């Protein structure tokens, strides 16, 4: 006798073993509490009946004994299977419709994003000030940096951890871990932080694999296909307009996404990387860098040596110079405002990391007091428990001491205020942007280098303009102007 367990999934190894045993002729009868529950869909049910009739196998449940070879018994089993499938389908439709109606009211929550708490069927920002501050910092720095990868590198370099929701037996807990690209990307692409309730961002996709239906869940949908979108549903960390702008920046930074996507700012001296299109075939122009020659823009079609069609290739010197002159002419009225903003940013430099470290120190002190209360509550004679609690207490004290030293070091490294002559020099440079642009001591920044100054892939720093004006040309960083 082979016993099986019914289930609603697509992969049912017990049911497959049952069919294999029936086909082998080792089964004389299939026992079930209710015969129609042996299969969850019509295809499996009729396959079971066909195999049982072929090998003369009976089907027995609490209502009777059925012989699939007999027409009347086969008709009765077919009706039972059809009614069972209809019943399951109705239950499924009702439950899904109930979920959709609750989602349409903005009251359906499967999981709550980090930075929020559920209270009385609504979302509220987490009362933990450290979580709120670090999330606000992530969105604020992305508007300045304009790249998910570079933002993750900046957070790691500054030693700023991000909160992660961990689910266990006691519910949700928050852990602080070093930032990763996927973590930062999920924060920036989740519309809940814009105060928007969304349902149906992902769907399912069905396909056939080895003759069986396989359903893939979690397939991302376009915004037009979202089932529910309620703006101003709760307090957000950013506005909907800023969220929409962030998505355009992230989409524009993607590489290998076709000719209409500019792509991220790449290394080298080309000012118009990703922005130029061939006037003959419409393809995106590539950039070739030479160690001893100037940079050249070249059409992709010319790279196809098997094709007789040759498009265009030209040097970047005259084109970049002409575009640079137009950019400088357009942003010159804002030069003074940018210089004042630069001074304010310099005076505020380092405060983000210092503030996050102070919040981490405050939380670490709380954990020390919590560990001390646990140690005081245990029986000192129970050394098996007391020794472990004492070890945890010592770890918390060491973390407090380490954060205290880090804060002291950050306070010593804060940039000093500009002297009057330095401030005057900076404001004077703002009046002559072309001289600042072509200054021989300007920073030749590699956009693909990380924040430690090491270029990725071991390439040398190519000669060229600063990356900030190129990003402004590409429309990727609205603050660059």
C-alpha positions as CSV (number, residue, x, y, z in Angstrom):
1,X,0.0,0.0,0.0
2,X,1.3,3.5,-0.9
3,X,0.1,6.4,1.1
4,X,0.2,10.0,-0.3
5,X,-0.5,13.5,1.0
6,X,-2.6,15.8,-1.1
7,X,-1.5,19.3,-1.7
8,X,-2.4,22.4,-3.8
9,X,1.1,22.9,-5.3
10,X,2.2,22.1,-8.8
11,X,5.0,19.8,-7.7
12,X,3.5,16.8,-6.0
13,X,6.0,14.0,-5.7
14,X,3.6,11.8,-3.7
15,X,1.0,11.9,-6.5
16,X,3.7,11.1,-9.1
17,X,4.9,8.1,-7.1
18,X,1.3,6.9,-6.9
19,X,0.9,7.1,-10.7
20,X,4.2,5.3,-11.2
21,X,3.1,2.5,-8.8
22,X,-0.3,2.2,-10.6
23,X,1.4,2.0,-14.0
24,X,3.8,-0.7,-12.7
25,X,0.8,-2.9,-11.8
26,X,1.7,-3.2,-8.2
27,X,-1.4,-1.5,-6.9
28,X,-4.8,-3.2,-6.8
29,X,-6.8,-0.4,-5.2
30,X,-6.4,3.3,-4.3
31,X,-7.8,4.1,-0.9
32,X,-8.8,7.7,-0.1
33,X,-11.1,9.5,2.4
34,X,-12.6,11.3,-0.6
35,X,-11.7,10.2,-4.1
36,X,-12.1,13.6,-5.7
37,X,-9.3,14.9,-3.4
38,X,-6.7,12.7,-5.0
39,X,-6.1,15.3,-7.7
40,X,-6.2,19.1,-7.6
41,X,-6.9,19.7,-11.3
42,X,-8.8,18.1,-14.1
43,X,-5.7,17.0,-16.0
44,X,-4.2,15.0,-13.1
45,X,-7.6,13.6,-12.2
46,X,-8.4,12.2,-15.7
47,X,-4.9,10.9,-16.0
48,X,-5.4,8.9,-12.8
49,X,-8.7,7.5,-14.1
50,X,-7.1,6.5,-17.4
51,X,-4.2,4.6,-15.7
52,X,-6.5,2.9,-13.2
53,X,-8.8,1.7,-16.0
54,X,-5.9,0.4,-18.0
55,X,-4.3,-1.7,-15.2
56,X,-7.7,-2.7,-13.6
57,X,-7.1,-0.7,-10.4
58,X,-10.1,0.2,-8.1
59,X,-10.7,3.5,-6.4
60,X,-12.2,3.3,-2.9
61,X,-13.4,6.0,-0.6
62,X,-15.9,6.3,2.3
63,X,-18.8,6.5,-0.2
64,X,-18.1,3.4,-2.2
65,X,-16.0,1.3,-4.5
66,X,-15.5,2.5,-8.1
67,X,-14.2,0.6,-11.1
68,X,-12.9,3.1,-13.7
69,X,-13.5,0.5,-16.4
70,X,-17.3,0.8,-15.9
71,X,-18.9,3.7,-17.7
72,X,-21.3,4.6,-14.9
73,X,-18.5,4.6,-12.2
74,X,-16.2,6.6,-14.6
75,X,-19.0,9.1,-15.1
76,X,-19.6,9.5,-11.4
77,X,-15.8,9.9,-10.7
78,X,-15.6,12.5,-13.5
79,X,-18.5,14.5,-12.0
80,X,-16.9,14.3,-8.5
81,X,-13.6,15.6,-9.9
82,X,-15.3,18.4,-11.8
83,X,-17.2,19.5,-8.7
84,X,-14.1,19.4,-6.6
85,X,-12.2,21.5,-9.0
86,X,-15.0,24.0,-9.2
87,X,-15.2,24.2,-5.5
88,X,-11.5,24.9,-5.1
89,X,-11.7,27.5,-7.9
90,X,-14.6,29.3,-6.2
91,X,-12.8,29.3,-2.8
92,X,-9.7,30.7,-4.5
93,X,-11.6,33.4,-6.4
94,X,-13.4,34.5,-3.2
95,X,-10.3,34.7,-1.2
96,X,-8.4,36.6,-3.9
97,X,-11.3,39.0,-4.4
98,X,-11.4,39.7,-0.6
99,X,-7.7,40.5,-0.7
100,X,-8.2,42.9,-3.7
101,X,-11.0,44.7,-2.0
102,X,-8.9,45.2,1.2
103,X,-6.0,46.3,-0.9
104,X,-8.2,48.8,-2.8
105,X,-8.9,50.4,0.6
106,X,-5.2,50.5,1.4
107,X,-5.5,48.2,4.4
108,X,-3.8,45.0,3.1
109,X,-0.3,44.6,4.6
110,X,1.7,41.4,4.0
111,X,5.0,42.8,5.2
112,X,5.8,46.3,6.5
113,X,8.9,48.0,5.0
114,X,11.7,49.0,7.3
115,X,11.2,52.4,8.7
116,X,7.5,52.0,9.2
117,X,5.3,50.4,11.9
118,X,1.7,49.3,11.5
119,X,-0.7,50.9,13.8
120,X,-4.5,50.7,13.7
121,X,-4.6,49.6,10.1
122,X,-2.3,52.4,8.9
123,X,1.4,53.0,8.5
124,X,3.4,55.3,10.7
125,X,7.0,56.1,10.6
126,X,9.2,54.1,12.9
127,X,9.6,55.9,16.3
128,X,13.3,54.9,16.3
129,X,15.1,58.1,15.4
130,X,18.2,56.3,14.2
131,X,16.2,54.4,11.5
132,X,14.4,57.6,10.4
133,X,17.7,59.6,10.2
134,X,19.6,57.0,8.2
135,X,16.7,56.5,5.7
136,X,16.5,60.3,5.2
137,X,20.3,60.3,4.7
138,X,20.0,57.7,2.0
139,X,17.5,59.6,0.0
140,X,19.3,62.9,0.5
141,X,22.7,61.5,-0.6
142,X,21.2,59.8,-3.7
143,X,19.9,63.2,-4.9
144,X,23.5,64.4,-4.7
145,X,25.4,61.3,-6.0
146,X,22.9,60.0,-8.6
147,X,24.1,56.4,-8.6
148,X,22.9,53.5,-6.5
149,X,26.3,51.8,-6.7
150,X,28.3,54.9,-5.7
151,X,25.8,55.6,-2.9
152,X,26.4,52.1,-1.5
153,X,30.2,52.6,-1.8
154,X,29.9,56.0,0.0
155,X,27.9,54.5,2.9
156,X,30.4,51.6,3.3
157,X,33.3,54.0,3.2
158,X,31.7,56.3,5.8
159,X,30.9,53.2,8.0
160,X,27.2,53.9,8.0
161,X,25.1,50.8,8.5
162,X,21.6,50.3,7.2
163,X,18.6,48.6,9.1
164,X,17.5,45.2,7.9
165,X,14.2,43.6,9.0
166,X,14.7,40.0,10.2
167,X,11.7,37.8,10.9
168,X,11.8,35.0,13.5
169,X,9.7,33.3,16.1
170,X,9.4,36.5,18.1
171,X,8.3,38.6,15.2
172,X,10.2,41.2,13.3
173,X,13.5,42.4,14.6
174,X,15.8,45.1,13.2
175,X,19.5,44.4,12.6
176,X,22.1,46.9,11.4
177,X,24.4,45.6,8.7
178,X,26.9,47.1,6.2
179,X,25.0,48.4,3.2
180,X,24.9,46.4,0.0
181,X,23.8,47.3,-3.5
182,X,20.5,45.3,-3.4
183,X,19.6,46.9,0.0
184,X,20.1,50.4,-1.3
185,X,18.3,49.7,-4.5
186,X,15.2,48.3,-2.7
187,X,15.0,51.4,-0.5
188,X,15.2,53.7,-3.5
189,X,12.7,51.8,-5.7
190,X,10.1,51.1,-3.0
191,X,7.2,53.6,-3.5
192,X,6.1,53.2,0.2
193,X,8.8,55.7,1.2
194,X,7.0,58.3,-1.0
195,X,3.9,57.9,1.0
196,X,2.2,55.7,-1.6
197,X,0.3,52.5,-1.0
198,X,0.8,50.0,-3.9
199,X,-0.6,46.6,-4.5
200,X,0.2,44.3,-7.4
201,X,3.7,45.4,-8.2
202,X,4.6,41.8,-9.0
203,X,2.6,39.1,-10.7
204,X,3.0,35.5,-11.9
205,X,4.0,33.9,-15.1
206,X,3.1,30.4,-16.3
207,X,5.3,28.3,-18.6
208,X,5.6,24.6,-19.6
209,X,8.7,22.7,-18.4
210,X,9.0,19.0,-19.4
211,X,5.3,18.8,-20.2
212,X,4.2,20.3,-16.9
213,X,2.9,23.8,-16.0
214,X,5.4,25.8,-13.9
215,X,4.3,29.1,-12.3
216,X,6.9,31.8,-11.6
217,X,5.9,34.2,-8.9
218,X,7.4,37.7,-8.2
219,X,7.6,38.9,-11.8
220,X,7.9,42.7,-11.8
221,X,5.2,44.7,-13.6
222,X,5.2,48.1,-15.2
223,X,3.7,50.9,-13.2
224,X,0.7,51.0,-15.6
225,X,-0.1,47.5,-14.6
226,X,-0.1,48.0,-10.8
227,X,-3.5,47.1,-9.5
228,X,-3.7,49.7,-6.7
229,X,-1.9,53.0,-6.3
230,X,-3.0,55.4,-3.5
231,X,-1.0,58.6,-3.2
232,X,-0.7,60.4,0.1
233,X,-1.7,57.3,2.0
234,X,0.8,57.8,4.8
235,X,3.7,60.0,5.8
236,X,6.6,59.5,3.4
237,X,10.3,60.2,3.6
238,X,10.3,61.8,0.2
239,X,7.7,63.2,-2.2
240,X,6.2,61.3,-5.1
241,X,7.9,63.7,-7.5
242,X,11.3,63.0,-6.0
243,X,10.5,59.2,-6.1
244,X,9.6,59.5,-9.8
245,X,12.8,61.5,-10.5
246,X,14.9,58.8,-8.7
247,X,13.4,56.1,-10.9
248,X,14.3,58.0,-14.0
249,X,17.8,58.5,-12.8
250,X,18.2,54.8,-11.9
251,X,16.7,53.7,-15.3
252,X,19.0,56.2,-17.1
253,X,22.1,54.7,-15.4
254,X,21.4,51.2,-16.7
255,X,23.8,50.0,-19.3
256,X,23.1,47.5,-22.2
257,X,19.4,48.6,-22.3
258,X,19.2,49.7,-25.9
259,X,20.1,52.8,-27.8
260,X,17.5,55.0,-26.0
261,X,19.1,54.7,-22.6
262,X,22.1,56.9,-22.0
263,X,23.7,54.6,-19.5
264,X,25.9,55.5,-16.5
265,X,28.7,58.0,-16.8
266,X,31.8,55.9,-17.9
267,X,35.5,56.5,-17.4
268,X,37.5,58.4,-19.9
269,X,37.7,61.9,-21.3
270,X,34.6,61.9,-23.5
271,X,32.2,64.5,-22.4
272,X,29.1,63.2,-24.3
273,X,29.4,59.5,-23.5
274,X,26.0,57.8,-24.1
275,X,24.4,61.0,-25.4
276,X,25.4,61.0,-29.1
277,X,23.5,59.0,-31.8
278,X,24.7,58.3,-35.3
279,X,22.9,60.5,-37.9
280,X,22.9,57.6,-40.4
281,X,21.7,54.6,-38.5
282,X,20.6,56.0,-35.2
283,X,22.9,53.8,-33.1
284,X,24.6,55.0,-29.9
285,X,28.1,56.1,-30.5
286,X,30.9,54.3,-28.7
287,X,34.0,56.0,-27.3
288,X,37.5,54.9,-28.0
289,X,40.3,56.0,-25.7
290,X,43.9,56.3,-26.8
291,X,46.9,56.7,-24.5
292,X,48.7,59.2,-26.8
293,X,45.8,60.4,-28.9
294,X,42.6,62.2,-28.4
295,X,39.3,60.4,-27.6
296,X,37.2,59.5,-30.6
297,X,33.4,58.9,-31.0
298,X,32.7,55.9,-33.3
299,X,29.5,54.4,-34.6
300,X,28.8,50.8,-33.6
301,X,28.2,49.8,-37.2
302,X,31.8,50.5,-38.0
303,X,32.8,47.9,-35.5
304,X,31.0,45.3,-37.6
305,X,33.8,44.3,-40.0
306,X,31.6,41.9,-41.9
307,X,29.4,44.8,-43.0
308,X,30.1,47.1,-46.0
309,X,28.2,49.9,-44.3
310,X,30.5,52.5,-42.7
311,X,29.0,55.3,-40.6
312,X,30.9,58.0,-38.8
313,X,33.9,58.5,-36.5
314,X,35.4,61.8,-35.3
315,X,37.5,63.3,-32.6
316,X,36.0,64.7,-29.4
317,X,38.1,67.8,-29.1
318,X,36.1,70.3,-31.1
319,X,32.7,68.8,-30.2
320,X,33.4,68.7,-26.5
321,X,34.8,72.2,-26.6
322,X,31.7,73.6,-28.3
323,X,29.4,71.8,-25.9
324,X,31.4,72.9,-22.9
325,X,31.2,76.5,-24.0
326,X,27.4,76.3,-24.3
327,X,27.1,74.6,-20.9
328,X,29.3,77.3,-19.3
329,X,27.2,80.0,-20.9
330,X,24.0,78.4,-19.6
331,X,25.1,77.8,-16.0
332,X,27.1,81.1,-15.5
333,X,24.1,82.9,-13.9
334,X,24.0,80.2,-11.3
335,X,27.7,80.2,-10.5
336,X,27.5,82.5,-7.5
337,X,24.7,80.4,-6.0
338,X,26.6,77.3,-6.6
339,X,29.7,78.7,-4.9
340,X,27.7,79.7,-1.8
341,X,26.2,76.2,-1.8
342,X,29.7,74.7,-2.0
343,X,30.8,76.7,1.0
344,X,27.8,75.6,3.0
345,X,28.3,71.9,2.0
346,X,31.9,72.1,3.0
347,X,31.0,73.5,6.4
348,X,28.5,70.7,6.8
349,X,30.8,68.0,5.6
350,X,31.3,65.1,8.0
351,X,28.2,65.9,10.1
352,X,26.2,63.0,8.5
353,X,28.6,60.4,9.7
354,X,29.0,62.1,13.1
355,X,25.2,62.2,13.6
356,X,24.8,58.5,12.7
357,X,27.6,57.6,15.0
358,X,26.0,59.5,17.9
359,X,22.7,57.8,17.3
360,X,24.5,54.4,17.2
361,X,26.2,55.3,20.5
362,X,22.9,56.1,22.1
363,X,21.5,52.8,21.0
364,X,24.6,51.0,22.2
365,X,24.2,52.5,25.6
366,X,20.7,51.3,25.8
367,X,21.8,47.8,24.9
368,X,24.4,48.0,27.7
369,X,21.7,48.9,30.2
370,X,19.5,46.1,28.9
371,X,22.4,43.6,29.2
372,X,23.1,44.8,32.7
373,X,19.5,44.3,33.7
374,X,19.6,40.7,32.4
375,X,22.8,40.0,34.3
376,X,21.4,41.4,37.5
377,X,18.2,39.4,37.2
378,X,19.9,36.0,36.9
379,X,21.0,33.9,39.9
380,X,24.8,34.5,40.3
381,X,25.2,30.9,41.3
382,X,23.9,29.7,38.0
383,X,27.3,30.2,36.2
384,X,26.1,28.5,33.0
385,X,23.8,31.5,32.4
386,X,25.5,34.2,34.3
387,X,28.8,33.7,32.4
388,X,27.1,34.1,29.1
389,X,25.2,37.2,30.2
390,X,28.4,38.7,31.5
391,X,30.1,38.0,28.2
392,X,27.3,39.8,26.3
393,X,27.5,42.7,28.8
394,X,31.2,43.0,28.1
395,X,30.6,43.0,24.3
396,X,28.1,45.9,24.7
397,X,30.6,47.9,26.8
398,X,33.3,47.3,24.2
399,X,31.0,48.5,21.4
400,X,30.2,51.7,23.4
401,X,33.9,52.4,23.9
402,X,34.6,51.8,20.2
403,X,31.9,54.2,19.2
404,X,33.1,56.8,21.7
405,X,36.6,56.7,20.1
406,X,35.1,56.9,16.6
407,X,33.0,60.0,17.5
408,X,36.1,61.7,19.1
409,X,38.0,61.0,15.9
410,X,35.2,62.4,13.7
411,X,35.0,65.5,15.8
412,X,38.7,66.1,15.3
413,X,38.5,65.6,11.6
414,X,35.7,68.1,11.0
415,X,36.7,70.6,8.3
416,X,37.7,74.0,9.6
417,X,35.8,77.1,8.5
418,X,37.1,78.9,5.5
419,X,39.1,82.0,6.1
420,X,38.0,85.3,4.6
421,X,40.6,85.2,1.9
422,X,39.7,81.6,0.9
423,X,36.0,82.5,0.7
424,X,36.8,85.6,-1.4
425,X,39.0,83.4,-3.8
426,X,36.2,80.9,-4.2
427,X,33.6,83.6,-4.9
428,X,36.0,85.1,-7.4
429,X,36.4,81.8,-9.3
430,X,32.6,81.7,-9.5
431,X,32.7,84.9,-11.6
432,X,35.0,83.2,-14.2
433,X,33.7,79.7,-14.8
434,X,35.7,79.1,-18.0
435,X,39.0,79.8,-16.1
436,X,37.8,77.4,-13.4
437,X,36.8,74.8,-16.0
438,X,40.2,74.9,-17.8
439,X,42.3,75.4,-14.6
440,X,45.4,73.2,-14.8
441,X,44.9,71.9,-11.3
442,X,41.3,70.9,-11.7
443,X,40.4,67.4,-10.4
444,X,40.4,64.8,-13.2
445,X,37.8,62.6,-11.5
446,X,37.1,59.1,-12.9
447,X,33.3,58.6,-12.6
448,X,33.7,54.8,-12.3
449,X,36.2,55.0,-9.5
450,X,35.0,54.3,-6.0
451,X,35.1,56.8,-3.2
452,X,38.6,55.7,-2.1
453,X,40.0,57.1,-5.4
454,X,40.9,53.7,-6.9
455,X,39.6,53.3,-10.5
456,X,37.8,50.1,-11.2
457,X,39.5,47.5,-13.4
458,X,43.0,49.0,-13.1
459,X,42.6,51.6,-15.9
460,X,44.5,54.8,-15.8
461,X,42.8,58.1,-15.3
462,X,42.1,59.5,-18.7
463,X,42.4,63.1,-19.4
464,X,39.1,64.9,-19.6
465,X,36.7,67.2,-17.9
466,X,35.2,66.8,-14.5
467,X,32.4,64.2,-14.2
468,X,29.9,66.6,-12.7
469,X,29.3,68.6,-15.9
470,X,29.0,65.4,-17.9
471,X,26.3,64.2,-15.5
472,X,24.5,67.5,-15.9
473,X,24.6,67.1,-19.6
474,X,23.1,63.6,-19.4
475,X,20.4,64.9,-17.1
476,X,21.3,62.4,-14.4
477,X,22.0,64.8,-11.6
478,X,19.7,67.7,-11.3
479,X,22.0,69.4,-8.7
480,X,25.0,69.5,-11.0
481,X,24.0,72.8,-12.6
